[in-house]
Amino acid sequence: MRKNKTDEYFLGCVTRGGFTTSFKSLMDREGWFTYILKGGAGTGKSTLMKRIAAEFDGGKEIYHCSSDPASLDAVVLDDYKTIIVDGTAPHTFDPDVPAIKQVIINLGDHWDEQKLRSSQDDVLEAMALNRSYLGRSGRYVCALSDICFDTYSLGSEALDRGGIKTLAERIEKRVITGKGSGGEVSTRQLSAVTMQGFMTYADTLLSCGKVYRFTDDYFAAGSALFDELAAYATSRGYDVILCVTQLLGCDVTEHMMIPELDTAFVSVNKLGDIERTGRAVNLAKYYDEGLMTLKAPRLRLNRSAARTLMDEAAKTLTLAKQAHDEIEKHYIAAMDFGAIDKVADRLVGRIRARREV
């Protein structure tokens, strides 16, 4: 495993159950400290996190916003056991053990309230528009998730689970050898529906030393295979990262990594954005051909409807971003960014001091 590797993920995404994130489990780890940033749009949270990411070497995890992938929601510094995260809605975080495990940094201390109040009507109008577009995009995503879950359900009914188990055993003997130093399972959000459509931080997977690709247009075989491999890997003492998919409401495994072995298992499908190139195991043979032939018209309809819904969700997220930019414009004009720079300087010093303790 490369010690200086930088992995990229999404902090969370909209699912059938609303905005979902598993990031809190990372904050709760023993020995870790979290700086929770508070403040509205345009207060410099993402810019501050980008500076922190650039200041520190070593292993890092960068978490992007699914509504605007250019914006950061969190940075995790492995060598410092330190997290910096945006704690504002929809991913609201607050200290559980203040000062000992988490502390709030309020960037709202450095805005000009009088200037903001003078543009109150414009800000409120932009906020209402942003909420409306985000709500609409969320409904598209929920419908997309239902369609994709129907495809997954059809695949599950036709799945040769015995064959998948045999395949897993062959892979385990060849790839998951030796003993690891952990044995925990954690989840990450590697893909999401964004303004650019369905987006995956594929380099997080493809930069691993060993990458095993599997094509699976029905989701069920890949998920079943990766869950088998994960159970075996943890029994051998390896930590496992499961990457769940927004297309199925974050209930189904899309990709899997074993960091200690520098190994990734990648699922490729027609709705995703990972290129169908290179050597791959085609999991189509692990579905009952007769059943899948009977279901072919429904599967084609699902795939067409999913693409339409994905396009509409992306367009609506673009409109939401435009409204968000309007909100940011007013807050940026009211911010004392010289003071924010000093906050960043102090934060860098505090993080460096943690390693010296």
C-alpha beads as a LAMMPS data file, in Angstrom:
LAMMPS data file: protein, C-alpha beads

357 atoms
356 bonds

1 atom types
1 bond types

-500.0 500.0 xlo xhi
-500.0 500.0 ylo yhi
-500.0 500.0 zlo zhi

Masses

1 110.0

Atoms # bond

1 1 1 0.000 0.000 0.000
2 1 1 1.379 3.424 -0.959
3 1 1 1.707 5.639 2.116
4 1 1 1.308 8.915 0.251
5 1 1 -1.796 7.942 -1.680
6 1 1 -4.632 10.483 -1.922
7 1 1 -8.071 8.911 -2.309
8 1 1 -11.138 10.882 -3.383
9 1 1 -14.750 10.232 -2.453
10 1 1 -18.087 11.968 -2.040
11 1 1 -19.118 12.813 1.527
12 1 1 -22.617 11.543 0.789
13 1 1 -25.524 11.840 -1.608
14 1 1 -29.284 12.015 -1.922
15 1 1 -31.015 8.618 -1.759
16 1 1 -34.552 7.336 -1.283
17 1 1 -34.090 8.044 2.443
18 1 1 -32.922 11.633 1.936
19 1 1 -29.306 12.797 2.185
20 1 1 -27.177 9.882 3.373
21 1 1 -23.600 9.755 4.624
22 1 1 -21.571 7.286 6.667
23 1 1 -18.870 9.863 7.427
24 1 1 -19.681 10.059 11.150
25 1 1 -18.160 6.600 11.621
26 1 1 -14.786 8.011 10.558
27 1 1 -15.072 10.833 13.088
28 1 1 -15.851 8.335 15.856
29 1 1 -12.630 6.358 15.435
30 1 1 -10.398 6.055 18.489
31 1 1 -7.578 8.612 18.620
32 1 1 -8.932 10.862 15.862
33 1 1 -9.680 14.584 16.208
34 1 1 -12.145 16.534 14.069
35 1 1 -12.366 20.237 13.262
36 1 1 -15.979 21.006 12.311
37 1 1 -16.359 24.058 10.063
38 1 1 -19.520 26.123 10.378
39 1 1 -20.674 28.983 8.176
40 1 1 -22.915 29.646 5.210
41 1 1 -22.259 29.381 1.502
42 1 1 -19.322 31.501 0.386
43 1 1 -17.648 31.716 3.807
44 1 1 -14.509 29.914 2.631
45 1 1 -14.980 26.408 4.059
46 1 1 -14.034 24.588 0.854
47 1 1 -11.118 26.948 0.143
48 1 1 -9.783 26.416 3.663
49 1 1 -9.965 22.631 3.244
50 1 1 -8.178 22.800 -0.106
51 1 1 -5.362 24.703 1.572
52 1 1 -5.144 22.116 4.365
53 1 1 -5.003 19.300 1.803
54 1 1 -2.158 21.076 -0.001
55 1 1 -0.213 21.822 3.207
56 1 1 0.143 18.237 4.427
57 1 1 1.917 15.260 2.907
58 1 1 1.155 11.628 3.632
59 1 1 -1.969 9.586 3.080
60 1 1 -5.113 11.659 2.584
61 1 1 -8.776 11.255 1.794
62 1 1 -10.519 14.124 0.000
63 1 1 -14.320 14.274 0.156
64 1 1 -16.249 16.195 -2.493
65 1 1 -19.761 17.641 -2.528
66 1 1 -22.115 15.648 -4.787
67 1 1 -24.058 18.822 -5.647
68 1 1 -20.813 20.530 -6.723
69 1 1 -17.822 18.172 -7.068
70 1 1 -15.431 21.144 -7.349
71 1 1 -16.247 21.961 -3.727
72 1 1 -14.771 20.010 -0.798
73 1 1 -16.810 18.727 2.125
74 1 1 -14.007 17.107 4.139
75 1 1 -10.296 16.294 4.315
76 1 1 -8.905 13.328 6.261
77 1 1 -5.191 13.398 7.150
78 1 1 -4.141 9.831 7.940
79 1 1 -0.707 10.599 9.412
80 1 1 -2.170 13.184 11.791
81 1 1 -5.370 11.304 12.645
82 1 1 -7.136 14.590 11.907
83 1 1 -10.362 15.398 10.053
84 1 1 -11.615 18.747 8.787
85 1 1 -15.267 18.627 7.751
86 1 1 -18.043 20.975 6.664
87 1 1 -20.602 20.622 9.440
88 1 1 -23.450 22.560 7.823
89 1 1 -26.651 21.119 6.336
90 1 1 -27.384 18.747 4.730
91 1 1 -24.459 17.002 6.469
92 1 1 -24.794 18.558 9.896
93 1 1 -22.115 17.531 12.392
94 1 1 -21.690 18.746 15.971
95 1 1 -19.209 17.804 18.716
96 1 1 -20.010 14.713 20.785
97 1 1 -16.982 15.201 23.045
98 1 1 -16.143 18.919 22.695
99 1 1 -12.450 19.917 22.827
100 1 1 -11.391 16.301 23.417
101 1 1 -12.515 14.724 20.121
102 1 1 -14.072 17.587 18.160
103 1 1 -14.099 21.367 18.072
104 1 1 -16.151 23.890 16.056
105 1 1 -14.490 26.541 13.914
106 1 1 -17.118 29.162 13.085
107 1 1 -16.237 31.065 9.922
108 1 1 -19.425 33.057 10.420
109 1 1 -17.521 35.086 13.023
110 1 1 -15.866 36.908 10.123
111 1 1 -18.758 38.207 8.056
112 1 1 -20.305 41.680 8.000
113 1 1 -23.865 41.138 9.257
114 1 1 -25.016 44.611 8.270
115 1 1 -23.903 44.078 4.673
116 1 1 -25.713 40.729 4.548
117 1 1 -28.899 42.204 5.979
118 1 1 -28.874 44.850 3.251
119 1 1 -29.195 42.080 0.623
120 1 1 -31.598 39.949 2.667
121 1 1 -34.368 39.724 0.060
122 1 1 -32.000 38.591 -2.692
123 1 1 -30.382 35.995 -0.416
124 1 1 -33.719 34.558 0.705
125 1 1 -34.976 34.379 -2.880
126 1 1 -31.837 32.523 -4.015
127 1 1 -32.056 30.151 -1.040
128 1 1 -35.669 29.293 -1.834
129 1 1 -34.770 28.654 -5.472
130 1 1 -31.824 26.476 -4.478
131 1 1 -34.001 24.398 -2.136
132 1 1 -36.621 23.971 -4.859
133 1 1 -34.110 22.716 -7.440
134 1 1 -32.394 20.419 -4.932
135 1 1 -35.773 18.977 -3.974
136 1 1 -36.616 18.328 -7.625
137 1 1 -33.245 16.718 -8.333
138 1 1 -33.732 14.562 -5.249
139 1 1 -37.039 13.287 -6.614
140 1 1 -35.362 12.405 -9.922
141 1 1 -32.621 10.567 -8.040
142 1 1 -35.160 8.675 -5.938
143 1 1 -36.991 7.565 -9.090
144 1 1 -33.640 6.600 -10.656
145 1 1 -32.795 4.568 -7.571
146 1 1 -36.129 2.733 -7.724
147 1 1 -35.576 1.877 -11.405
148 1 1 -32.057 0.591 -10.799
149 1 1 -33.183 -1.370 -7.755
150 1 1 -35.777 -3.072 -9.932
151 1 1 -32.955 -4.161 -12.268
152 1 1 -30.970 -5.383 -9.255
153 1 1 -34.018 -7.331 -7.989
154 1 1 -34.490 -8.985 -11.373
155 1 1 -30.821 -9.920 -11.409
156 1 1 -30.999 -11.278 -7.852
157 1 1 -33.854 -13.604 -8.823
158 1 1 -31.760 -15.074 -11.649
159 1 1 -28.403 -15.155 -9.832
160 1 1 -26.363 -18.341 -9.580
161 1 1 -25.250 -17.846 -5.986
162 1 1 -23.415 -21.136 -5.888
163 1 1 -21.387 -20.109 -8.915
164 1 1 -20.583 -16.748 -7.331
165 1 1 -19.389 -18.479 -4.172
166 1 1 -17.120 -20.782 -6.207
167 1 1 -15.703 -17.770 -8.076
168 1 1 -15.087 -15.986 -4.773
169 1 1 -13.208 -18.990 -3.401
170 1 1 -10.929 -19.074 -6.453
171 1 1 -10.158 -15.371 -6.087
172 1 1 -9.582 -15.693 -2.352
173 1 1 -6.952 -18.420 -2.775
174 1 1 -5.082 -16.423 -5.392
175 1 1 -5.413 -12.842 -4.115
176 1 1 -6.273 -12.655 -0.407
177 1 1 -3.296 -14.454 1.087
178 1 1 -1.389 -13.991 4.321
179 1 1 -2.693 -12.234 7.414
180 1 1 -3.759 -8.629 7.817
181 1 1 -3.372 -6.267 10.761
182 1 1 -7.023 -5.266 11.133
183 1 1 -10.289 -6.854 10.161
184 1 1 -12.760 -3.959 10.077
185 1 1 -15.286 -3.035 7.362
186 1 1 -15.946 0.606 6.488
187 1 1 -17.975 2.198 3.712
188 1 1 -17.238 5.070 1.350
189 1 1 -19.270 6.913 -1.301
190 1 1 -17.162 6.667 -4.449
191 1 1 -19.845 7.635 -6.984
192 1 1 -22.866 9.925 -7.167
193 1 1 -25.246 11.665 -9.560
194 1 1 -23.819 15.142 -10.134
195 1 1 -24.171 18.082 -12.516
196 1 1 -21.945 16.091 -14.902
197 1 1 -24.183 13.021 -14.658
198 1 1 -23.083 9.858 -12.884
199 1 1 -19.562 10.456 -11.601
200 1 1 -17.070 8.055 -10.025
201 1 1 -13.677 8.910 -8.531
202 1 1 -12.242 6.004 -10.454
203 1 1 -8.600 6.902 -9.794
204 1 1 -9.121 5.926 -6.165
205 1 1 -9.718 2.387 -7.446
206 1 1 -7.518 2.268 -10.526
207 1 1 -4.419 3.632 -8.783
208 1 1 -4.247 0.545 -6.568
209 1 1 -1.376 -1.804 -7.352
210 1 1 -3.732 -4.656 -8.262
211 1 1 -7.076 -3.987 -9.928
212 1 1 -9.591 -6.702 -10.795
213 1 1 -12.431 -5.655 -13.127
214 1 1 -15.828 -7.272 -13.453
215 1 1 -18.588 -6.320 -15.889
216 1 1 -22.072 -6.564 -14.421
217 1 1 -25.027 -4.677 -15.903
218 1 1 -27.487 -6.055 -13.346
219 1 1 -25.591 -5.136 -10.145
220 1 1 -26.476 -8.293 -8.188
221 1 1 -23.563 -10.586 -9.146
222 1 1 -20.877 -7.999 -8.409
223 1 1 -22.419 -7.073 -5.077
224 1 1 -22.756 -10.716 -4.009
225 1 1 -19.181 -11.458 -5.090
226 1 1 -17.688 -8.468 -3.279
227 1 1 -19.629 -9.238 -0.098
228 1 1 -18.216 -12.798 -0.153
229 1 1 -14.690 -11.467 -0.668
230 1 1 -15.128 -8.878 2.085
231 1 1 -16.244 -11.508 4.605
232 1 1 -13.237 -13.667 3.771
233 1 1 -10.777 -10.743 3.845
234 1 1 -11.926 -9.570 7.277
235 1 1 -11.676 -13.140 8.583
236 1 1 -8.020 -13.022 7.488
237 1 1 -7.505 -9.790 9.405
238 1 1 -7.674 -7.300 6.525
239 1 1 -9.533 -4.004 6.705
240 1 1 -11.993 -3.662 3.840
241 1 1 -13.552 -0.591 2.225
242 1 1 -16.920 -1.194 0.585
243 1 1 -18.058 1.422 -1.917
244 1 1 -21.845 1.497 -2.052
245 1 1 -23.846 2.818 -4.979
246 1 1 -26.323 5.687 -4.985
247 1 1 -28.032 4.047 -7.970
248 1 1 -29.468 1.466 -5.588
249 1 1 -30.042 3.639 -2.549
250 1 1 -26.635 2.889 -1.015
251 1 1 -27.717 -0.651 -0.080
252 1 1 -25.596 -2.530 -2.605
253 1 1 -21.825 -2.859 -2.956
254 1 1 -20.467 -1.392 -6.179
255 1 1 -16.701 -1.627 -5.607
256 1 1 -14.371 -2.953 -2.917
257 1 1 -10.831 -2.225 -1.739
258 1 1 -8.377 -3.967 0.570
259 1 1 -5.883 -1.175 1.381
260 1 1 -3.287 -3.380 3.090
261 1 1 -3.051 -5.503 -0.069
262 1 1 -3.223 -2.402 -2.324
263 1 1 -6.020 -4.196 -4.180
264 1 1 -9.288 -3.038 -5.720
265 1 1 -12.235 -4.973 -7.118
266 1 1 -14.133 -2.870 -9.649
267 1 1 -17.627 -3.351 -11.064
268 1 1 -18.333 -1.873 -14.498
269 1 1 -21.844 -1.394 -15.904
270 1 1 -23.582 0.481 -18.716
271 1 1 -24.980 3.183 -16.437
272 1 1 -21.672 3.949 -14.730
273 1 1 -18.807 6.071 -16.007
274 1 1 -15.852 3.684 -15.582
275 1 1 -14.664 2.731 -19.048
276 1 1 -15.342 -0.832 -20.189
277 1 1 -11.731 -1.333 -21.256
278 1 1 -9.004 -3.742 -20.270
279 1 1 -9.258 -7.318 -19.137
280 1 1 -12.408 -8.051 -17.145
281 1 1 -14.425 -10.993 -15.879
282 1 1 -17.909 -10.928 -17.397
283 1 1 -20.395 -11.822 -14.660
284 1 1 -23.272 -12.259 -17.130
285 1 1 -22.698 -16.024 -17.071
286 1 1 -23.705 -16.101 -13.403
287 1 1 -27.291 -15.200 -14.278
288 1 1 -29.832 -17.731 -15.541
289 1 1 -29.883 -17.035 -19.277
290 1 1 -33.479 -18.163 -19.777
291 1 1 -34.836 -15.955 -17.000
292 1 1 -32.851 -12.939 -18.161
293 1 1 -34.116 -13.414 -21.724
294 1 1 -37.694 -13.330 -20.448
295 1 1 -36.953 -10.148 -18.535
296 1 1 -35.029 -8.451 -21.369
297 1 1 -37.823 -5.989 -22.401
298 1 1 -38.218 -4.782 -18.825
299 1 1 -34.448 -4.470 -18.393
300 1 1 -34.162 -2.402 -21.583
301 1 1 -36.988 -0.138 -20.402
302 1 1 -35.265 0.280 -17.028
303 1 1 -31.973 1.204 -18.662
304 1 1 -33.621 3.805 -20.931
305 1 1 -35.652 5.314 -18.090
306 1 1 -32.572 5.423 -15.854
307 1 1 -30.599 7.399 -18.412
308 1 1 -33.431 9.906 -18.821
309 1 1 -33.811 10.376 -15.082
310 1 1 -30.059 10.751 -14.654
311 1 1 -29.958 13.457 -17.328
312 1 1 -32.832 15.353 -15.725
313 1 1 -31.259 15.104 -12.258
314 1 1 -27.988 16.488 -13.649
315 1 1 -29.767 19.410 -15.362
316 1 1 -31.654 20.278 -12.179
317 1 1 -28.471 20.101 -10.090
318 1 1 -26.938 22.586 -12.526
319 1 1 -29.831 24.996 -11.867
320 1 1 -29.415 24.457 -8.111
321 1 1 -25.720 25.311 -8.444
322 1 1 -26.580 28.556 -10.247
323 1 1 -28.864 29.547 -7.364
324 1 1 -26.155 28.515 -4.884
325 1 1 -23.662 30.727 -6.722
326 1 1 -26.043 33.654 -6.255
327 1 1 -26.141 32.996 -2.496
328 1 1 -22.354 32.735 -2.377
329 1 1 -21.967 36.060 -4.191
330 1 1 -23.582 37.940 -1.308
331 1 1 -21.670 36.116 1.438
332 1 1 -18.328 36.470 -0.367
333 1 1 -18.894 40.229 -0.576
334 1 1 -19.491 40.324 3.189
335 1 1 -16.548 38.148 4.300
336 1 1 -13.242 39.266 5.808
337 1 1 -11.015 36.786 3.992
338 1 1 -7.903 38.232 5.601
339 1 1 -9.290 36.950 8.894
340 1 1 -10.099 33.600 7.270
341 1 1 -6.457 33.320 6.156
342 1 1 -5.384 33.792 9.775
343 1 1 -7.849 31.092 10.850
344 1 1 -6.255 28.770 8.297
345 1 1 -2.745 29.616 9.557
346 1 1 -3.740 28.792 13.130
347 1 1 -5.449 25.593 12.040
348 1 1 -2.346 24.418 10.172
349 1 1 -0.305 25.022 13.314
350 1 1 -2.761 23.157 15.521
351 1 1 -2.746 20.158 13.229
352 1 1 1.062 20.047 13.072
353 1 1 1.208 20.279 16.864
354 1 1 -1.024 17.211 17.178
355 1 1 1.648 15.053 15.547
356 1 1 4.288 16.352 17.951
357 1 1 2.313 15.395 21.059

Bonds

1 1 1 2
2 1 2 3
3 1 3 4
4 1 4 5
5 1 5 6
6 1 6 7
7 1 7 8
8 1 8 9
9 1 9 10
10 1 10 11
11 1 11 12
12 1 12 13
13 1 13 14
14 1 14 15
15 1 15 16
16 1 16 17
17 1 17 18
18 1 18 19
19 1 19 20
20 1 20 21
21 1 21 22
22 1 22 23
23 1 23 24
24 1 24 25
25 1 25 26
26 1 26 27
27 1 27 28
28 1 28 29
29 1 29 30
30 1 30 31
31 1 31 32
32 1 32 33
33 1 33 34
34 1 34 35
35 1 35 36
36 1 36 37
37 1 37 38
38 1 38 39
39 1 39 40
40 1 40 41
41 1 41 42
42 1 42 43
43 1 43 44
44 1 44 45
45 1 45 46
46 1 46 47
47 1 47 48
48 1 48 49
49 1 49 50
50 1 50 51
51 1 51 52
52 1 52 53
53 1 53 54
54 1 54 55
55 1 55 56
56 1 56 57
57 1 57 58
58 1 58 59
59 1 59 60
60 1 60 61
61 1 61 62
62 1 62 63
63 1 63 64
64 1 64 65
65 1 65 66
66 1 66 67
67 1 67 68
68 1 68 69
69 1 69 70
70 1 70 71
71 1 71 72
72 1 72 73
73 1 73 74
74 1 74 75
75 1 75 76
76 1 76 77
77 1 77 78
78 1 78 79
79 1 79 80
80 1 80 81
81 1 81 82
82 1 82 83
83 1 83 84
84 1 84 85
85 1 85 86
86 1 86 87
87 1 87 88
88 1 88 89
89 1 89 90
90 1 90 91
91 1 91 92
92 1 92 93
93 1 93 94
94 1 94 95
95 1 95 96
96 1 96 97
97 1 97 98
98 1 98 99
99 1 99 100
100 1 100 101
101 1 101 102
102 1 102 103
103 1 103 104
104 1 104 105
105 1 105 106
106 1 106 107
107 1 107 108
108 1 108 109
109 1 109 110
110 1 110 111
111 1 111 112
112 1 112 113
113 1 113 114
114 1 114 115
115 1 115 116
116 1 116 117
117 1 117 118
118 1 118 119
119 1 119 120
120 1 120 121
121 1 121 122
122 1 122 123
123 1 123 124
124 1 124 125
125 1 125 126
126 1 126 127
127 1 127 128
128 1 128 129
129 1 129 130
130 1 130 131
131 1 131 132
132 1 132 133
133 1 133 134
134 1 134 135
135 1 135 136
136 1 136 137
137 1 137 138
138 1 138 139
139 1 139 140
140 1 140 141
141 1 141 142
142 1 142 143
143 1 143 144
144 1 144 145
145 1 145 146
146 1 146 147
147 1 147 148
148 1 148 149
149 1 149 150
150 1 150 151
151 1 151 152
152 1 152 153
153 1 153 154
154 1 154 155
155 1 155 156
156 1 156 157
157 1 157 158
158 1 158 159
159 1 159 160
160 1 160 161
161 1 161 162
162 1 162 163
163 1 163 164
164 1 164 165
165 1 165 166
166 1 166 167
167 1 167 168
168 1 168 169
169 1 169 170
170 1 170 171
171 1 171 172
172 1 172 173
173 1 173 174
174 1 174 175
175 1 175 176
176 1 176 177
177 1 177 178
178 1 178 179
179 1 179 180
180 1 180 181
181 1 181 182
182 1 182 183
183 1 183 184
184 1 184 185
185 1 185 186
186 1 186 187
187 1 187 188
188 1 188 189
189 1 189 190
190 1 190 191
191 1 191 192
192 1 192 193
193 1 193 194
194 1 194 195
195 1 195 196
196 1 196 197
197 1 197 198
198 1 198 199
199 1 199 200
200 1 200 201
201 1 201 202
202 1 202 203
203 1 203 204
204 1 204 205
205 1 205 206
206 1 206 207
207 1 207 208
208 1 208 209
209 1 209 210
210 1 210 211
211 1 211 212
212 1 212 213
213 1 213 214
214 1 214 215
215 1 215 216
216 1 216 217
217 1 217 218
218 1 218 219
219 1 219 220
220 1 220 221
221 1 221 222
222 1 222 223
223 1 223 224
224 1 224 225
225 1 225 226
226 1 226 227
227 1 227 228
228 1 228 229
229 1 229 230
230 1 230 231
231 1 231 232
232 1 232 233
233 1 233 234
234 1 234 235
235 1 235 236
236 1 236 237
237 1 237 238
238 1 238 239
239 1 239 240
240 1 240 241
241 1 241 242
242 1 242 243
243 1 243 244
244 1 244 245
245 1 245 246
246 1 246 247
247 1 247 248
248 1 248 249
249 1 249 250
250 1 250 251
251 1 251 252
252 1 252 253
253 1 253 254
254 1 254 255
255 1 255 256
256 1 256 257
257 1 257 258
258 1 258 259
259 1 259 260
260 1 260 261
261 1 261 262
262 1 262 263
263 1 263 264
264 1 264 265
265 1 265 266
266 1 266 267
267 1 267 268
268 1 268 269
269 1 269 270
270 1 270 271
271 1 271 272
272 1 272 273
273 1 273 274
274 1 274 275
275 1 275 276
276 1 276 277
277 1 277 278
278 1 278 279
279 1 279 280
280 1 280 281
281 1 281 282
282 1 282 283
283 1 283 284
284 1 284 285
285 1 285 286
286 1 286 287
287 1 287 288
288 1 288 289
289 1 289 290
290 1 290 291
291 1 291 292
292 1 292 293
293 1 293 294
294 1 294 295
295 1 295 296
296 1 296 297
297 1 297 298
298 1 298 299
299 1 299 300
300 1 300 301
301 1 301 302
302 1 302 303
303 1 303 304
304 1 304 305
305 1 305 306
306 1 306 307
307 1 307 308
308 1 308 309
309 1 309 310
310 1 310 311
311 1 311 312
312 1 312 313
313 1 313 314
314 1 314 315
315 1 315 316
316 1 316 317
317 1 317 318
318 1 318 319
319 1 319 320
320 1 320 321
321 1 321 322
322 1 322 323
323 1 323 324
324 1 324 325
325 1 325 326
326 1 326 327
327 1 327 328
328 1 328 329
329 1 329 330
330 1 330 331
331 1 331 332
332 1 332 333
333 1 333 334
334 1 334 335
335 1 335 336
336 1 336 337
337 1 337 338
338 1 338 339
339 1 339 340
340 1 340 341
341 1 341 342
342 1 342 343
343 1 343 344
344 1 344 345
345 1 345 346
346 1 346 347
347 1 347 348
348 1 348 349
349 1 349 350
350 1 350 351
351 1 351 352
352 1 352 353
353 1 353 354
354 1 354 355
355 1 355 356
356 1 356 357
